[in-house]
Amino acid sequence: MLSILIPVYNYNITAFVWDLASQCAAEKALQYEILCYDDCSTDKNLHQINSAVNQLPYCTYQVLDKNIGRSKIRNLLADRAKGDMLLFLDCDGKPCSKDFIHTYINNKDGADVICGGTKYQNKTAISSEYLLHWKNGKAREEGKKHFTTNNFLIRKEIFAKLGFDETLTGYGHEDTVFGEQLKQNGYRIIHIDNPVYHLGLKKTDKFIADTQNAERNLKKLYGKEQYTSAVSDLTIVKAYKKLEKLHLAKMYSRIIEPLSPLILKNLHSACPNLRLLDLYKLNLFIKG
């Protein structure tokens, strides 16, 4: 049985779930369920809109009484799932193919964990206030073979042994830790061409706020012995280690800090520079 698990927060999921349910129903021998847990969205109007999901066969939409966070809600969904195969998807996704579910079913025995990938819309569909997120995603997520939480299939028995680290709060790097745990435990991960569109782009202010939280999380992970190896190959961490080796980390921060307003001005512009974003992120990491 396939359990499709979708954590929801301030997003209309009705079209997404209808598409997934239609694809599942087309797989005649497939037993499935789609569980959508709303992490106490602040937009109460969406509660009523998304409740339409409950009218679809084998689909459940439930609003939690309080916000429990990105890791904990995924663990809760997995615990409640009836299927032996778990397909995790983010609520702001959209299958790029009408064969999305079929492709996963055909590949389900190929590995312990299967990652489908991410795509972004064409630039013509993106307004300037979302440009930084789009540009970063297009350059650094689309087509890349690294573990992400927005589109992956895993056996329930494997997930039950690991789960997401609930000590990580807010946005950032729960996927880094989980991916490293999979590798350390010898589970085989493969990447297939079965992406979802990432539709829920963030405005630049929100993207930067999440970036700040992600770098704080990353610094916490780097300081924990059990996670040091999990983050050692990340670009920001490698840059930090080089600076530390040369005793230049504090000097770097003293130089970049007064330039941060200019960097942020560029990141809010119509031509955001991802190299400047990296300089900004490295300073965030150094400051912790």
N, C-alpha and C positions, 0 to 999 in steps of 0.2 A: 504493500500500500504506500502511496505517495502522499506526504503531508507538505503542503505549501504554506510557509510561515512568513507572515508579513507584519512587522511592527509598524504602527501607523502614528504619525504625529502631524497635525495641521495640514492634511492633504486629502483631496478627493480621490478615493480609490475605486470608485464604482466601475469606471470604464476598464481599468486595469484588471480587476477581479473578474469582470464579465468575460474579458478576452481569455484569461487563464482558464476559467471554468468551461468555456466553449471548447478550448483546445483539449482539455482533459476529457470532456464528454465524447470527443471525437476518437479518443483512444478506447475502443470498445471493451478491451479486457482490463482496463485500468481502474483500480479502486483508488479513490483520492478524497482528500479533504483540503479546504483552504481556510486557514485560521488567521484572522486579522485582529490583532489586539491593539487598541488605541491607548497610547501612553498618556492619557488624560490631556488631550489636546486643549489648548486655550481657546480655539475657535469652536464654540459650542454648536454653531450652525452646521458644522461638518459632522457632528454626531448624528444628527437627523438624516443628513444626506447619505452618509456612509452606511446607515442602518439598512438601506435597501439591499445591501449585500446578503443579509439574512434571508432574503426571499429566494436566493439561488440555491439549488440543491448542493448539499455537502459543504456549504459555506457558512462561516460564522464571523460576525463582527461584534466585538465586545469592548466596551470602554472601561479602563481601569479606574479605580477610585482615586488613585494618586499617581504621580509621575515617578517611575522607578528607574528610568535610565536605559541607555542603549544596550548594555550588556545583559542586565537583569531581565529585560523584557524578552530578549531572544532565548535566554535560558528557560523562562517561563513557557514560552511557546513550544519549545522542544519537549519540555516535561509533559505538556498537555497533549502533544501530538500522538495520534494512534498509529501512524505509519512507521514502517521500518526504514524508509528513505525520507530525508528531510530536505526540502528545497527552500533555502532562505532567499528572500527578495526584499529590497527596500520598497517603501510605498510609492516613491516617485519614479518608479521604473515603467517601462513599456517594452514588451517583447519586440525585437527587431524582425522576427520571422513568425509566420503562421505555423511553422513547424517547431516552435520553441520547446514545447512539452515533448513532442515526438522525438526530438533530437536528444533530449536528456534521457528519455526512456531507452533509446537505442544505445546510449553510452553508459548507462548506470552501472554495468558490471566491469567497466574498464579501469576503475581505480577506486580507492577508498573515498576520495574527495574529488569532485569535478567542478571546475570554475568555468563559467560561461563567458565572462568578459563584459565590458562596458563600451557603449558608443555615445557620442554626443551629436546633437543636431547640427545642421549647417549654420554657418555664421549669420547668414541672412535672416535666420529666425530668432536671433538673439539681440535684445536691446542692450544699450551701452551699460546700464546699471548692473547687468549680470555678466559683463564681458570678462572680468578677471577670473571668475569661477569657470566659465566656459573655456577660456584659453588655457588655464592650468589643467583642466580635465582632459581637453583635447590632446595636449602635449604629453601629459604624464600618466594618464589612466587608459585612454583608448588604445587597445591593441597590446597593452603591456601584460606580461605573464607574471603577475604577482597576486598573492591571495587577497581578496577583498570580500567583504561581508554582503555586498549588495546582490550577489547572483552566484550561489554555489549549492551544490548537491552533496549531501553527506549521509552516511549510514547513521541511524539513530544510536546504535550501540557505541559508535566511536564518539559521537558528540556527548553522550552521557558520561563518558570517562573524562572528558576535558572541560567542555563548557567555556563560556566567556568569563573573563576576570571581572567580577562585580566591584572590585576596589577602584577600577578606572571609572571616573564619573565625567559627565559632560562629553564633549566630542573629541575623538582622536585616539587612534592606535590600538583599539581593542582587536582589530583585524591583524595587526602586526604580531601581537602576542599569540593569538590563536593559531596563526599560520606557522609560527615558530614551534609551538607545542606539537602541532601535527608532524612537522619534520623531525623533531627530537624523538618522537614516539614511533618513528618509522612508517608512518602512514603515507601511502602513495597519492600524490596530487597531480592531476593532469589539467591542462587548459585546452578547451575546445572552442570552436567558433560558434558560439550560441549566445550572443550578447543581448543585453537590454539597453534601451536608450535611457540615459539619465536626464529626466525632464525637470526635476526640481532644483533648478539652479538657484543659488543664493545671491542676493544683492551684495555688493562689495563690502559694505559695513559688516554684514552677517558673516560673510566668508572670512574676513580678517579676524573677527571675534572668535570664530571656530578655530582658525589657525593658531591664535594665541593660546586657546585651551589645549589644542593638540600638542603644542610644543611644551606646555607645562606637564602634560601627561607623559610625553617622551622623556623629559628630564627625570621624572619620577621612576620610569622604567629603567633608565640608564643607571640610576642609583641603587637598583635592586639586583642583587647578585644573580637571582634566578632568571632575570630578563636581560641582562647585559648583552649576552650573545644574540638575543632576538633582535636587538636594535643596532648592533655594531656595524652592519653593512649599509645602514641608511645614510644618505648623502650628508645630511646635517650633522649626524653623529661623527662621521669620518672627518668632516671639516673641523669640528670642535676638537677632536682628538689630536689633529695636526697642530692646531693653535695651542693646545695645552702642552704638547710636547716641546714647543718652542717658547712656552711661557708668554704667549701673546693674546690669550683669550680676553683678559681684562682690558688690555689696550684696544683690542678690536671693538669691544663693547663701548669704550669711551669715545671712539671715533664714530661709530655707527649711531649711537643714541641721539646725538644732536642732529643727525641727518634724517632721522625717522620721519619727521613731518614732511620732508621733501619726497621721501620714498612713498609715503602714504598718498601724497598728492598724485604721484605717477600711477600708483595702483588704482586710484579712482578715475584715472583719465581714460580716453578712448584708445590709448595705446599702452596698456599696462605691460611692464617689463618683468618677466619671470625671474630674471637674474636678480633684480632688485628685491623681489619677493623672497628669494633665497637668502639674501643678505639680512633682510628683516627677520626671517625665521631663525637664522643662526644666532642673532642677537637675543631673540626671545629665549632660545634654548640656553644660552650662556647665563642669562639672568634667572632662569628657572621659574 
